[in-house]
Amino acid sequence: MGFALEIKVPGIDKPIRATSISDVPADIEAMIDEMLRAPRRMVTDHTLSTGDYVIARGRPPVNPVRLGSQAFPLGKTELLCRLKPGDILYPGGNDLHLSYGPDNTEPLMARGPVVATVVEEDLEAFFRAGRLIWEAQYRHHKAFTITVSKREAKQ
């Protein structure tokens, strides 16, 4: 059916918009629907060595859910080094992974599939958001939260 995401990032004026890719499996889309039935605050964790890659973690679910790992990914995945700027991945649970820039160097499997891509007009803001997260985490040692919400895709 398709969906759209809005990511609100402190320090970025407008929400960053993303649209689902065309072939998100129905079971993965149902998991995303459940996770984002209401806007979800997520604390971010910028990877140290992977490159331009952020892990956004929501509050863990109360009951066990399917989660992907690099050894046993959730769905069809890519190597991290093959991700494109603007790719948004879903590894399960209440988490999203964000590939915000061109420098992802690790030849490791992603924990989940790419489910959405940031719209072209918002890629620069998405890159700035990634850098704000990097600065908050590594220079200032501050937690950085974003808010992600889901909308039905426009037909």
N, CA, C and O atoms as a GROMACS GRO file, in nm:
protein
  620
    1MET      N    1   0.082  -0.119   0.000
    1MET     CA    2   0.000   0.000   0.000
    1MET      C    3   0.086   0.125   0.000
    1MET      O    4   0.050   0.223  -0.065
    2GLY      N    5   0.196   0.125   0.069
    2GLY     CA    6   0.286   0.239   0.071
    2GLY      C    7   0.261   0.330   0.189
    2GLY      O    8   0.149   0.341   0.239
    3PHE      N    9   0.366   0.396   0.231
    3PHE     CA   10   0.356   0.489   0.343
    3PHE      C   11   0.461   0.598   0.324
    3PHE      O   12   0.552   0.587   0.243
    4ALA      N   13   0.444   0.703   0.401
    4ALA     CA   14   0.540   0.813   0.403
    4ALA      C   15   0.582   0.834   0.548
    4ALA      O   16   0.502   0.814   0.640
    5LEU      N   17   0.706   0.874   0.568
    5LEU     CA   18   0.758   0.903   0.701
    5LEU      C   19   0.791   1.051   0.712
    5LEU      O   20   0.829   1.114   0.613
    6GLU      N   21   0.776   1.104   0.831
    6GLU     CA   22   0.825   1.238   0.865
    6GLU      C   23   0.917   1.224   0.985
    6GLU      O   24   0.882   1.163   1.086
    7ILE      N   25   1.036   1.281   0.972
    7ILE     CA   26   1.135   1.274   1.080
    7ILE      C   27   1.160   1.417   1.128
    7ILE      O   28   1.210   1.501   1.053
    8LYS      N   29   1.124   1.443   1.253
    8LYS     CA   30   1.148   1.574   1.312
    8LYS      C   31   1.280   1.568   1.389
    8LYS      O   32   1.299   1.485   1.477
    9VAL      N   33   1.369   1.660   1.353
    9VAL     CA   34   1.504   1.662   1.410
    9VAL      C   35   1.529   1.800   1.471
    9VAL      O   36   1.516   1.900   1.401
   10PRO      N   37   1.564   1.807   1.600
   10PRO     CA   38   1.598   1.937   1.659
   10PRO      C   39   1.712   2.002   1.580
   10PRO      O   40   1.813   1.938   1.550
   11GLY      N   41   1.694   2.130   1.547
   11GLY     CA   42   1.796   2.201   1.470
   11GLY      C   43   1.771   2.202   1.320
   11GLY      O   44   1.840   2.271   1.247
   12ILE      N   45   1.672   2.125   1.274
   12ILE     CA   46   1.633   2.123   1.133
   12ILE      C   47   1.493   2.184   1.126
   12ILE      O   48   1.402   2.137   1.195
   13ASP      N   49   1.477   2.287   1.044
   13ASP     CA   50   1.353   2.365   1.042
   13ASP      C   51   1.227   2.286   1.012
   13ASP      O   52   1.127   2.298   1.082
   14LYS      N   53   1.230   2.204   0.907
   14LYS     CA   54   1.110   2.132   0.864
   14LYS      C   55   1.131   1.982   0.881
   14LYS      O   56   1.244   1.934   0.880
   15PRO      N   57   1.022   1.907   0.896
   15PRO     CA   58   1.036   1.762   0.902
   15PRO      C   59   1.100   1.708   0.774
   15PRO      O   60   1.075   1.758   0.665
   16ILE      N   61   1.182   1.606   0.790
   16ILE     CA   62   1.244   1.538   0.676
   16ILE      C   63   1.145   1.432   0.630
   16ILE      O   64   1.095   1.353   0.709
   17ARG      N   65   1.118   1.432   0.499
   17ARG     CA   66   1.016   1.342   0.444
   17ARG      C   67   1.083   1.224   0.373
   17ARG      O   68   1.187   1.238   0.308
   18ALA      N   69   1.019   1.109   0.386
   18ALA     CA   70   1.066   0.989   0.316
   18ALA      C   71   0.944   0.912   0.267
   18ALA      O   72   0.837   0.919   0.327
   19THR      N   73   0.962   0.838   0.158
   19THR     CA   74   0.855   0.754   0.105
   19THR      C   75   0.900   0.610   0.101
   19THR      O   76   1.018   0.580   0.082
   20SER      N   77   0.804   0.520   0.120
   20SER     CA   78   0.837   0.378   0.120
   20SER      C   79   0.880   0.333  -0.019
   20SER      O   80   0.837   0.389  -0.120
   21ILE      N   81   0.967   0.232  -0.021
   21ILE     CA   82   1.003   0.173  -0.149
   21ILE      C   83   0.885   0.086  -0.194
   21ILE      O   84   0.796   0.056  -0.115
   22SER      N   85   0.885   0.048  -0.320
   22SER     CA   86   0.768  -0.019  -0.376
   22SER      C   87   0.749  -0.163  -0.330
   22SER      O   88   0.637  -0.214  -0.333
   23ASP      N   89   0.854  -0.229  -0.286
   23ASP     CA   90   0.841  -0.372  -0.256
   23ASP      C   91   0.867  -0.408  -0.110
   23ASP      O   92   0.933  -0.507  -0.081
   24VAL      N   93   0.815  -0.326  -0.019
   24VAL     CA   94   0.826  -0.360   0.124
   24VAL      C   95   0.734  -0.481   0.148
   24VAL      O   96   0.615  -0.474   0.119
   25PRO      N   97   0.788  -0.591   0.201
   25PRO     CA   98   0.704  -0.708   0.228
   25PRO      C   99   0.590  -0.673   0.325
   25PRO      O  100   0.607  -0.589   0.414
   26ALA      N  101   0.476  -0.737   0.306
   26ALA     CA  102   0.358  -0.707   0.387
   26ALA      C  103   0.383  -0.726   0.536
   26ALA      O  104   0.334  -0.647   0.617
   27ASP      N  105   0.459  -0.829   0.574
   27ASP     CA  106   0.484  -0.852   0.717
   27ASP      C  107   0.571  -0.742   0.777
   27ASP      O  108   0.550  -0.702   0.892
   28ILE      N  109   0.668  -0.692   0.700
   28ILE     CA  110   0.753  -0.582   0.748
   28ILE      C  111   0.670  -0.454   0.758
   28ILE      O  112   0.682  -0.380   0.856
   29GLU      N  113   0.586  -0.427   0.657
   29GLU     CA  114   0.503  -0.307   0.662
   29GLU      C  115   0.408  -0.311   0.781
   29GLU      O  116   0.382  -0.208   0.843
   30ALA      N  117   0.355  -0.429   0.813
   30ALA     CA  118   0.267  -0.442   0.930
   30ALA      C  119   0.343  -0.412   1.059
   30ALA      O  120   0.288  -0.350   1.150
   31MET      N  121   0.469  -0.454   1.067
   31MET     CA  122   0.550  -0.425   1.185
   31MET      C  123   0.576  -0.274   1.198
   31MET      O  124   0.573  -0.219   1.308
   32ILE      N  125   0.601  -0.208   1.084
   32ILE     CA  126   0.623  -0.063   1.085
   32ILE      C  127   0.494   0.009   1.125
   32ILE      O  128   0.497   0.104   1.202
   33ASP      N  129   0.380  -0.038   1.072
   33ASP     CA  130   0.250   0.019   1.111
   33ASP      C  131   0.231   0.014   1.262
   33ASP      O  132   0.189   0.111   1.324
   34GLU      N  133   0.263  -0.101   1.320
   34GLU     CA  134   0.248  -0.118   1.465
   34GLU      C  135   0.342  -0.023   1.541
   34GLU      O  136   0.301   0.040   1.638
   35MET      N  137   0.467  -0.015   1.495
   35MET     CA  138   0.565   0.070   1.562
   35MET      C  139   0.525   0.217   1.557
   35MET      O  140   0.544   0.291   1.654
   36LEU      N  141   0.469   0.261   1.444
   36LEU     CA  142   0.442   0.403   1.423
   36LEU      C  143   0.292   0.435   1.424
   36LEU      O  144   0.247   0.525   1.354
   37ARG      N  145   0.215   0.360   1.504
   37ARG     CA  146   0.072   0.392   1.513
   37ARG      C  147   0.052   0.529   1.577
   37ARG      O  148  -0.054   0.591   1.561
   38ALA      N  149   0.152   0.577   1.649
   38ALA     CA  150   0.158   0.714   1.702
   38ALA      C  151   0.301   0.762   1.680
   38ALA      O  152   0.392   0.680   1.670
   39PRO      N  153   0.323   0.894   1.672
   39PRO     CA  154   0.461   0.942   1.657
   39PRO      C  155   0.551   0.881   1.765
   39PRO      O  156   0.511   0.871   1.881
   40ARG      N  157   0.670   0.841   1.726
   40ARG     CA  158   0.761   0.772   1.818
   40ARG      C  159   0.890   0.852   1.835
   40ARG      O  160   0.959   0.886   1.739
   41ARG      N  161   0.919   0.883   1.962
   41ARG     CA  162   1.047   0.945   1.995
   41ARG      C  163   1.154   0.837   1.996
   41ARG      O  164   1.132   0.727   2.047
   42MET      N  165   1.269   0.870   1.940
   42MET     CA  166   1.378   0.774   1.932
   42MET      C  167   1.508   0.842   1.973
   42MET      O  168   1.536   0.954   1.932
   43VAL      N  169   1.586   0.774   2.054
   43VAL     CA  170   1.719   0.823   2.088
   43VAL      C  171   1.813   0.772   1.980
   43VAL      O  172   1.801   0.658   1.934
   44THR      N  173   1.907   0.856   1.941
   44THR     CA  174   1.995   0.820   1.830
   44THR      C  175   2.132   0.778   1.880
   44THR      O  176   2.178   0.817   1.987
   45ASP      N  177   2.196   0.696   1.797
   45ASP     CA  178   2.329   0.645   1.826
   45ASP      C  179   2.406   0.644   1.695
   45ASP      O  180   2.382   0.559   1.609
   46HIS      N  181   2.497   0.737   1.679
   46HIS     CA  182   2.578   0.743   1.557
   46HIS      C  183   2.686   0.637   1.567
   46HIS      O  184   2.757   0.628   1.667
   47THR      N  185   2.699   0.556   1.462
   47THR     CA  186   2.803   0.452   1.465
   47THR      C  187   2.940   0.518   1.462
   47THR      O  188   2.957   0.628   1.408
   48LEU      N  189   3.037   0.450   1.520
   48LEU     CA  190   3.171   0.506   1.528
   48LEU      C  191   3.252   0.481   1.402
   48LEU      O  192   3.317   0.572   1.352
   49SER      N  193   3.248   0.358   1.350
   49SER     CA  194   3.335   0.326   1.237
   49SER      C  195   3.264   0.300   1.106
   49SER      O  196   3.329   0.296   1.001
   50THR      N  197   3.134   0.284   1.107
   50THR     CA  198   3.063   0.249   0.983
   50THR      C  199   3.063   0.365   0.884
   50THR      O  200   3.075   0.342   0.764
   51GLY      N  201   3.050   0.486   0.931
   51GLY     CA  202   3.042   0.602   0.844
   51GLY      C  203   2.917   0.682   0.874
   51GLY      O  204   2.880   0.702   0.990
   52ASP      N  205   2.851   0.726   0.768
   52ASP     CA  206   2.734   0.814   0.779
   52ASP      C  207   2.609   0.731   0.809
   52ASP      O  208   2.523   0.714   0.723
   53TYR      N  209   2.601   0.681   0.930
   53TYR     CA  210   2.498   0.583   0.966
   53TYR      C  211   2.454   0.605   1.110
   53TYR      O  212   2.537   0.612   1.201
   54VAL      N  213   2.324   0.616   1.129
   54VAL     CA  214   2.267   0.642   1.261
   54VAL      C  215   2.166   0.532   1.295
   54VAL      O  216   2.086   0.492   1.211
   55ILE      N  217   2.172   0.485   1.417
   55ILE     CA  218   2.073   0.392   1.470
   55ILE      C  219   1.979   0.474   1.558
   55ILE      O  220   2.023   0.541   1.652
   56ALA      N  221   1.850   0.468   1.528
   56ALA     CA  222   1.749   0.540   1.607
   56ALA      C  223   1.668   0.434   1.681
   56ALA      O  224   1.605   0.348   1.620
   57ARG      N  225   1.669   0.443   1.814
   57ARG     CA  226   1.605   0.341   1.897
   57ARG      C  227   1.485   0.400   1.971
   57ARG      O  228   1.496   0.498   2.045
   58GLY      N  229   1.370   0.338   1.950
   58GLY     CA  230   1.252   0.371   2.028
   58GLY      C  231   1.252   0.290   2.157
   58GLY      O  232   1.333   0.199   2.173
   59ARG      N  233   1.162   0.323   2.248
   59ARG     CA  234   1.148   0.245   2.371
   59ARG      C  235   1.122   0.100   2.331
   59ARG      O  236   1.037   0.075   2.245
   60PRO      N  237   1.192   0.005   2.392
   60PRO     CA  238   1.173  -0.136   2.354
   60PRO      C  239   1.029  -0.182   2.376
   60PRO      O  240   0.963  -0.137   2.470
   61PRO      N  241   0.981  -0.272   2.290
   61PRO     CA  242   0.846  -0.326   2.308
   61PRO      C  243   0.833  -0.403   2.439
   61PRO      O  244   0.932  -0.456   2.491
   62VAL      N  245   0.712  -0.409   2.492
   62VAL     CA  246   0.686  -0.481   2.616
   62VAL      C  247   0.703  -0.631   2.594
   62VAL      O  248   0.763  -0.701   2.677
   63ASN      N  249   0.650  -0.680   2.483
   63ASN     CA  250   0.657  -0.823   2.452
   63ASN      C  251   0.763  -0.849   2.346
   63ASN      O  252   0.795  -0.760   2.268
   64PRO      N  253   0.818  -0.971   2.341
   64PRO     CA  254   0.920  -1.002   2.242
   64PRO      C  255   0.869  -0.984   2.098
   64PRO      O  256   0.753  -1.013   2.068
   65VAL      N  257   0.956  -0.936   2.011
   65VAL     CA  258   0.925  -0.916   1.870
   65VAL      C  259   1.042  -0.967   1.786
   65VAL      O  260   1.150  -0.993   1.838
   66ARG      N  261   1.017  -0.980   1.656
   66ARG     CA  262   1.124  -1.021   1.565
   66ARG      C  263   1.225  -0.907   1.552
   66ARG      O  264   1.188  -0.791   1.531
   67LEU      N  265   1.352  -0.942   1.563
   67LEU     CA  266   1.460  -0.845   1.545
   67LEU      C  267   1.562  -0.904   1.450
   67LEU      O  268   1.588  -1.024   1.452
   68GLY      N  269   1.620  -0.819   1.368
   68GLY     CA  270   1.727  -0.864   1.280
   68GLY      C  271   1.862  -0.840   1.344
   68GLY      O  272   1.879  -0.752   1.428
   69SER      N  273   1.959  -0.921   1.304
   69SER     CA  274   2.098  -0.902   1.344
   69SER      C  275   2.183  -0.915   1.218
   69SER      O  276   2.131  -0.951   1.112
   70GLN      N  277   2.312  -0.886   1.229
   70GLN     CA  278   2.396  -0.902   1.111
   70GLN      C  279   2.409  -1.049   1.074
   70GLN      O  280   2.424  -1.081   0.956
   71ALA      N  281   2.402  -1.139   1.171
   71ALA     CA  282   2.408  -1.283   1.143
   71ALA      C  283   2.276  -1.336   1.087
   71ALA      O  284   2.276  -1.422   0.999
   72PHE      N  285   2.164  -1.283   1.137
   72PHE     CA  286   2.031  -1.326   1.094
   72PHE      C  287   1.944  -1.203   1.068
   72PHE      O  288   1.860  -1.169   1.150
   73PRO      N  289   1.964  -1.136   0.953
   73PRO     CA  290   1.891  -1.014   0.924
   73PRO      C  291   1.740  -1.037   0.910
   73PRO      O  292   1.694  -1.148   0.883
   74LEU      N  293   1.667  -0.931   0.930
   74LEU     CA  294   1.522  -0.932   0.912
   74LEU      C  295   1.494  -0.897   0.766
   74LEU      O  296   1.520  -0.784   0.724
   75GLY      N  297   1.444  -0.990   0.689
   75GLY     CA  298   1.412  -0.963   0.549
   75GLY      C  299   1.534  -0.957   0.460
   75GLY      O  300   1.644  -0.995   0.500
   76LYS      N  301   1.512  -0.909   0.338
   76LYS     CA  302   1.618  -0.898   0.238
   76LYS      C  303   1.701  -0.773   0.266
   76LYS      O  304   1.647  -0.662   0.272
   77THR      N  305   1.830  -0.791   0.284
   77THR     CA  306   1.914  -0.678   0.326
   77THR      C  307   2.027  -0.652   0.227
   77THR      O  308   2.050  -0.729   0.134
   78GLU      N  309   2.097  -0.543   0.249
   78GLU     CA  310   2.213  -0.500   0.172
   78GLU      C  311   2.334  -0.496   0.262
   78GLU      O  312   2.322  -0.493   0.385
   79LEU      N  313   2.451  -0.496   0.200
   79LEU     CA  314   2.572  -0.464   0.275
   79LEU      C  315   2.567  -0.316   0.312
   79LEU      O  316   2.518  -0.235   0.234
   80LEU      N  317   2.617  -0.281   0.429
   80LEU     CA  318   2.616  -0.140   0.471
   80LEU      C  319   2.688  -0.052   0.370
   80LEU      O  320   2.646   0.061   0.346
   81CYS      N  321   2.797  -0.102   0.311
   81CYS     CA  322   2.875  -0.021   0.217
   81CYS      C  323   2.802   0.003   0.085
   81CYS      O  324   2.848   0.083   0.004
   82ARG      N  325   2.690  -0.064   0.062
   82ARG     CA  326   2.613  -0.044  -0.061
   82ARG      C  327   2.491   0.045  -0.041
   82ARG      O  328   2.415   0.069  -0.135
   83LEU      N  329   2.471   0.093   0.080
   83LEU     CA  330   2.357   0.180   0.105
   83LEU      C  331   2.379   0.316   0.040
   83LEU      O  332   2.493   0.360   0.021
   84LYS      N  333   2.268   0.380   0.006
   84LYS     CA  334   2.274   0.513  -0.055
   84LYS      C  335   2.230   0.618   0.047
   84LYS      O  336   2.155   0.588   0.139
   85PRO      N  337   2.277   0.741   0.030
   85PRO     CA  338   2.229   0.848   0.118
   85PRO      C  339   2.076   0.857   0.108
   85PRO      O  340   2.020   0.860  -0.002
   86GLY      N  341   2.011   0.861   0.223
   86GLY     CA  342   1.866   0.870   0.225
   86GLY      C  343   1.796   0.738   0.249
   86GLY      O  344   1.674   0.735   0.267
   87ASP      N  345   1.870   0.626   0.250
   87ASP     CA  346   1.809   0.496   0.278
   87ASP      C  347   1.770   0.487   0.426
   87ASP      O  348   1.847   0.525   0.514
   88ILE      N  349   1.649   0.438   0.451
   88ILE     CA  350   1.600   0.414   0.586
   88ILE      C  351   1.570   0.265   0.598
   88ILE      O  352   1.496   0.209   0.517
   89LEU      N  353   1.628   0.202   0.699
   89LEU     CA  354   1.616   0.058   0.716
   89LEU      C  355   1.536   0.026   0.841
   89LEU      O  356   1.532   0.103   0.936
   90TYR      N  357   1.470  -0.091   0.837
   90TYR     CA  358   1.393  -0.136   0.952
   90TYR      C  359   1.449  -0.269   1.001
   90TYR      O  360   1.432  -0.371   0.935
   91PRO      N  361   1.517  -0.270   1.119
   91PRO     CA  362   1.574  -0.393   1.173
   91PRO      C  363   1.481  -0.468   1.269
   91PRO      O  364   1.521  -0.569   1.326
   92GLY      N  365   1.359  -0.419   1.286
   92GLY     CA  366   1.265  -0.482   1.378
   92GLY      C  367   1.249  -0.399   1.505
   92GLY      O  368   1.316  -0.299   1.525
   93GLY      N  369   1.157  -0.444   1.590
   93GLY     CA  370   1.133  -0.374   1.715
   93GLY      C  371   1.081  -0.233   1.692
   93GLY      O  372   0.997  -0.211   1.605
   94ASN      N  373   1.131  -0.139   1.769
   94ASN     CA  374   1.091   0.001   1.757
   94ASN      C  375   1.208   0.086   1.709
   94ASN      O  376   1.223   0.202   1.749
   95ASP      N  377   1.290   0.030   1.622
   95ASP     CA  378   1.412   0.096   1.575
   95ASP      C  379   1.407   0.124   1.425
   95ASP      O  380   1.338   0.056   1.350
   96LEU      N  381   1.482   0.224   1.385
   96LEU     CA  382   1.510   0.252   1.244
   96LEU      C  383   1.659   0.279   1.231
   96LEU      O  384   1.722   0.329   1.325
   97HIS      N  385   1.715   0.247   1.117
   97HIS     CA  386   1.854   0.281   1.087
   97HIS      C  387   1.853   0.379   0.971
   97HIS      O  388   1.777   0.363   0.876
   98LEU      N  389   1.939   0.480   0.978
   98LEU     CA  390   1.939   0.590   0.882
   98LEU      C  391   2.075   0.601   0.815
   98LEU      O  392   2.176   0.624   0.882
   99SER      N  393   2.078   0.584   0.684
   99SER     CA  394   2.200   0.604   0.606
   99SER      C  395   2.191   0.745   0.548
   99SER      O  396   2.123   0.767   0.448
  100TYR      N  397   2.261   0.839   0.610
  100TYR     CA  398   2.239   0.980   0.575
  100TYR      C  399   2.340   1.038   0.479
  100TYR      O  400   2.317   1.146   0.424
  101GLY      N  401   2.451   0.972   0.456
  101GLY     CA  402   2.554   1.028   0.368
  101GLY      C  403   2.620   0.922   0.283
  101GLY      O  404   2.583   0.805   0.288
  102PRO      N  405   2.720   0.963   0.204
  102PRO     CA  406   2.784   0.872   0.108
  102PRO      C  407   2.891   0.782   0.168
  102PRO      O  408   2.936   0.689   0.101
  103ASP      N  409   2.932   0.806   0.290
  103ASP     CA  410   3.046   0.734   0.346
  103ASP      C  411   3.004   0.624   0.444
  103ASP      O  412   3.012   0.642   0.566
  104ASN      N  413   2.961   0.512   0.390
  104ASN     CA  414   2.936   0.392   0.470
  104ASN      C  415   3.034   0.287   0.420
  104ASN      O  416   3.023   0.239   0.307
  105THR      N  417   3.128   0.252   0.504
  105THR     CA  418   3.244   0.176   0.457
  105THR      C  419   3.243   0.028   0.493
  105THR      O  420   3.320  -0.048   0.436
  106GLU      N  421   3.158  -0.014   0.585
  106GLU     CA  422   3.166  -0.151   0.636
  106GLU      C  423   3.101  -0.252   0.541
  106GLU      O  424   2.985  -0.234   0.502
  107PRO      N  425   3.174  -0.358   0.503
  107PRO     CA  426   3.115  -0.463   0.420
  107PRO      C  427   3.042  -0.567   0.506
  107PRO      O  428   3.068  -0.686   0.497
  108LEU      N  429   2.951  -0.519   0.589
  108LEU     CA  430   2.873  -0.604   0.680
  108LEU      C  431   2.726  -0.599   0.638
  108LEU      O  432   2.682  -0.502   0.577
  109MET      N  433   2.653  -0.704   0.672
  109MET     CA  434   2.510  -0.706   0.641
  109MET      C  435   2.436  -0.608   0.731
  109MET      O  436   2.465  -0.595   0.850
  110ALA      N  437   2.340  -0.539   0.671
  110ALA     CA  438   2.249  -0.456   0.750
  110ALA      C  439   2.159  -0.549   0.831
  110ALA      O  440   2.138  -0.664   0.792
  111ARG      N  441   2.105  -0.501   0.941
  111ARG     CA  442   2.019  -0.583   1.028
  111ARG      C  443   1.877  -0.597   0.975
  111ARG      O  444   1.801  -0.681   1.022
  112GLY      N  445   1.841  -0.514   0.877
  112GLY     CA  446   1.707  -0.520   0.820
  112GLY      C  447   1.705  -0.455   0.684
  112GLY      O  448   1.805  -0.396   0.641
  113PRO      N  449   1.592  -0.464   0.614
  113PRO     CA  450   1.584  -0.414   0.477
  113PRO      C  451   1.565  -0.263   0.470
  113PRO      O  452   1.519  -0.199   0.565
  114VAL      N  453   1.601  -0.207   0.355
  114VAL     CA  454   1.566  -0.069   0.324
  114VAL      C  455   1.416  -0.067   0.302
  114VAL      O  456   1.363  -0.143   0.221
  115VAL      N  457   1.346   0.021   0.374
  115VAL     CA  458   1.200   0.029   0.362
  115VAL      C  459   1.153   0.163   0.307
  115VAL      O  460   1.039   0.174   0.261
  116ALA      N  461   1.239   0.264   0.311
  116ALA     CA  462   1.200   0.397   0.264
  116ALA      C  463   1.324   0.474   0.221
  116ALA      O  464   1.436   0.441   0.260
  117THR      N  465   1.302   0.577   0.142
  117THR     CA  466   1.410   0.667   0.102
  117THR      C  467   1.365   0.811   0.122
  117THR      O  468   1.249   0.846   0.099
  118VAL      N  469   1.458   0.893   0.165
  118VAL     CA  470   1.430   1.035   0.186
  118VAL      C  471   1.407   1.100   0.050
  118VAL      O  472   1.478   1.072  -0.047
  119VAL      N  473   1.307   1.188   0.042
  119VAL     CA  474   1.278   1.256  -0.084
  119VAL      C  475   1.396   1.345  -0.121
  119VAL      O  476   1.466   1.399  -0.035
  120GLU      N  477   1.418   1.359  -0.250
  120GLU     CA  478   1.535   1.430  -0.304
  120GLU      C  479   1.552   1.568  -0.242
  120GLU      O  480   1.664   1.607  -0.208
  121GLU      N  481   1.442   1.643  -0.227
  121GLU     CA  482   1.452   1.781  -0.176
  121GLU      C  483   1.499   1.787  -0.031
  121GLU      O  484   1.545   1.892   0.014
  122ASP      N  485   1.488   1.677   0.042
  122ASP     CA  486   1.523   1.676   0.184
  122ASP      C  487   1.657   1.608   0.215
  122ASP      O  488   1.695   1.597   0.331
  123LEU      N  489   1.729   1.563   0.112
  123LEU     CA  490   1.855   1.492   0.135
  123LEU      C  491   1.960   1.580   0.204
  123LEU      O  492   2.034   1.531   0.290
  124GLU      N  493   1.966   1.707   0.169
  124GLU     CA  494   2.064   1.796   0.233
  124GLU      C  495   2.032   1.813   0.382
  124GLU      O  496   2.121   1.809   0.466
  125ALA      N  497   1.904   1.831   0.414
  125ALA     CA  498   1.863   1.843   0.555
  125ALA      C  499   1.889   1.712   0.629
  125ALA      O  500   1.926   1.714   0.747
  126PHE      N  501   1.870   1.599   0.563
  126PHE     CA  502   1.896   1.468   0.624
  126PHE      C  503   2.045   1.454   0.657
  126PHE      O  504   2.081   1.403   0.763
  127PHE      N  505   2.131   1.499   0.565
  127PHE     CA  506   2.275   1.496   0.591
  127PHE      C  507   2.311   1.587   0.709
  127PHE      O  508   2.388   1.548   0.796
  128ARG      N  509   2.254   1.708   0.711
  128ARG     CA  510   2.278   1.799   0.824
  128ARG      C  511   2.232   1.737   0.956
  128ARG      O  512   2.297   1.752   1.059
  129ALA      N  513   2.119   1.667   0.952
  129ALA     CA  514   2.068   1.600   1.072
  129ALA      C  515   2.168   1.496   1.122
  129ALA      O  516   2.193   1.486   1.242
  130GLY      N  517   2.224   1.419   1.030
  130GLY     CA  518   2.324   1.320   1.069
  130GLY      C  519   2.445   1.384   1.134
  130GLY      O  520   2.498   1.332   1.233
  131ARG      N  521   2.488   1.496   1.080
  131ARG     CA  522   2.602   1.567   1.138
  131ARG      C  523   2.568   1.628   1.274
  131ARG      O  524   2.654   1.631   1.363
  132LEU      N  525   2.445   1.676   1.292
  132LEU     CA  526   2.403   1.726   1.424
  132LEU      C  527   2.408   1.614   1.528
  132LEU      O  528   2.449   1.636   1.642
  133ILE      N  529   2.365   1.495   1.488
  133ILE     CA  530   2.368   1.380   1.579
  133ILE      C  531   2.512   1.346   1.614
  133ILE      O  532   2.544   1.320   1.730
  134TRP      N  533   2.600   1.346   1.513
  134TRP     CA  534   2.743   1.318   1.536
  134TRP      C  535   2.800   1.418   1.637
  134TRP      O  536   2.865   1.379   1.734
  135GLU      N  537   2.775   1.546   1.614
  135GLU     CA  538   2.827   1.651   1.702
  135GLU      C  539   2.775   1.634   1.845
  135GLU      O  540   2.851   1.643   1.941
  136ALA      N  541   2.645   1.609   1.858
  136ALA     CA  542   2.587   1.592   1.992
  136ALA      C  543   2.650   1.474   2.065
  136ALA      O  544   2.680   1.483   2.184
  137GLN      N  545   2.669   1.366   1.993
  137GLN     CA  546   2.719   1.245   2.058
  137GLN      C  547   2.868   1.250   2.087
  137GLN      O  548   2.910   1.221   2.199
  138TYR      N  549   2.948   1.286   1.989
  138TYR     CA  550   3.092   1.272   2.006
  138TYR      C  551   3.164   1.398   2.054
  138TYR      O  552   3.269   1.388   2.116
  139ARG      N  553   3.109   1.516   2.027
  139ARG     CA  554   3.174   1.638   2.075
  139ARG      C  555   3.117   1.685   2.207
  139ARG      O  556   3.190   1.734   2.293
  140HIS      N  557   2.984   1.671   2.222
  140HIS     CA  558   2.918   1.729   2.340
  140HIS      C  559   2.868   1.624   2.439
  140HIS      O  560   2.826   1.658   2.550
  141HIS      N  561   2.871   1.496   2.400
  141HIS     CA  562   2.829   1.386   2.488
  141HIS      C  563   2.687   1.406   2.540
  141HIS      O  564   2.660   1.390   2.660
  142LYS      N  565   2.598   1.441   2.449
  142LYS     CA  566   2.457   1.465   2.482
  142LYS      C  567   2.369   1.366   2.406
  142LYS      O  568   2.397   1.331   2.291
  143ALA      N  569   2.263   1.322   2.471
  143ALA     CA  570   2.164   1.239   2.403
  143ALA      C  571   2.090   1.325   2.300
  143ALA      O  572   2.065   1.443   2.324
  144PHE      N  573   2.056   1.266   2.188
  144PHE     CA  574   1.989   1.338   2.080
  144PHE      C  575   1.868   1.255   2.039
  144PHE      O  576   1.882   1.140   1.998
  145THR      N  577   1.749   1.314   2.049
  145THR     CA  578   1.628   1.241   2.013
  145THR      C  579   1.564   1.300   1.889
  145THR      O  580   1.570   1.421   1.864
  146ILE      N  581   1.502   1.212   1.812
  146ILE     CA  582   1.424   1.253   1.695
  146ILE      C  583   1.283   1.197   1.714
  146ILE      O  584   1.261   1.110   1.798
  147THR      N  585   1.189   1.248   1.637
  147THR     CA  586   1.052   1.197   1.640
  147THR      C  587   1.014   1.154   1.500
  147THR      O  588   1.026   1.231   1.404
  148VAL      N  589   0.969   1.030   1.488
  148VAL     CA  590   0.931   0.975   1.358
  148VAL      C  591   0.782   0.947   1.358
  148VAL      O  592   0.729   0.888   1.452
  149SER      N  593   0.714   0.990   1.252
  149SER     CA  594   0.572   0.960   1.237
  149SER      C  595   0.547   0.906   1.097
  149SER      O  596   0.626   0.926   1.005
  150LYS      N  597   0.435   0.837   1.084
  150LYS     CA  598   0.400   0.771   0.958
  150LYS      C  599   0.272   0.832   0.903
  150LYS      O  600   0.180   0.864   0.978
  151ARG      N  601   0.269   0.848   0.773
  151ARG     CA  602   0.151   0.896   0.702
  151ARG      C  603   0.124   0.800   0.587
  151ARG      O  604   0.214   0.731   0.540
  152GLU      N  605   0.000   0.794   0.544
  152GLU     CA  606  -0.031   0.715   0.424
  152GLU      C  607   0.031   0.785   0.304
  152GLU      O  608   0.032   0.908   0.296
  153ALA      N  609   0.083   0.708   0.212
  153ALA     CA  610   0.146   0.765   0.092
  153ALA      C  611   0.039   0.829   0.005
  153ALA      O  612  -0.073   0.778  -0.005
  154LYS      N  613   0.075   0.939  -0.058
  154LYS     CA  614  -0.017   1.004  -0.153
  154LYS      C  615  -0.017   0.923  -0.282
  154LYS      O  616   0.089   0.885  -0.333
  155GLN      N  617  -0.134   0.898  -0.333
  155GLN     CA  618  -0.146   0.819  -0.457
  155GLN      C  619  -0.134   0.907  -0.579
  155GLN      O  620  -0.142   0.857  -0.691
   0.00000   0.00000   0.00000
